[in-house]
Amino acid sequence: MTESKPTIAQKSPIKVQVEAGKTYHWCTCGNSKKQPMCDGSHQGTGFVPMAYTADITGDKWFCACKHTKTAPMCDGSHKTL
């Protein structure tokens, strides 16, 4: 079964401490139990995780509603859902 819209994991971003040069795999389907990162729950949905490599070490706010236009970072789209 292929989904066309992601599941809204939550209507607020998730702060993640990232490390420069490290690659993270952001969940695009919204089904991961390890939000905002992928745990493989997308299998069979048509969604695939998005790779994000941190440019600097520090806090980043990842989208959890899965409707951001600036994936994988939050752009405030959750405020309109």
N, C-alpha and C positions, 0 to 999 in steps of 0.2 A: 504494500500500500504506500502511495506517495502522498505526502502532505503538501499543501500549498502555503499554509500559514504556520509560523512557529508557535509553540506553546509559550505563553507569558509566564516565565519562571517567577518573577516578582516585578512590581511596579516601582522599583528604585534601583540605582546602580549598586554594584558590589566593589568595594575597595580591595585592591590586590597589591601587595608589595612585590614589584617585579625587579629582576636583576638584569642589568645591561648585557646584551648579547644572548640572553636565554630566550628560547622560543616557547610560546604558550599556545595551546589549542583551545580557542574560544568556542563554546557550544553555540551553534546556530539554530538548533531545533527547539531548545527550551526544556528538553526532557531529562537532561543530565542531573544526577543527584549530587554532583560536585560543582554546582554553579559557582562562577560563570564558565568554568572550564568543562571540556568534553570528557565524558566517561564511557563513550561508545553507545549511548542510548539511542543515537540517531539511526542505527542499523535498520535498514528496510524502509526508511521514511523518505529518502530522496535528499535529505539534508546531509551536508558534510561540515566538519569543523573548519574554522578559519585560523590559519597560523598567524601568530603575531610575535614578532621579535622585538624585544624592548631595546630602545635606543639609549636609555639612561636607567640607572637604578633609582627606584622611588615608588611612590604610590600612584596607581592608575585606577580610574573608575571605569570598570567594564559594564557594558549594558547587560541587564538581566531581563528586560522586557522583549528583547530580540527584534525590536522595530526601529532601532537607531539608523540614521542615514550616514553615520560616521563609524561604522563597525571596525573594531569591536568595542570602541569607547562609547560611553553614554553621551547623547546629545540632547537629553531632556524629552525625548519622544514619549516616555512613560507618562508624562503629565497629561497627554491627550487621549490616553487609552481608557 
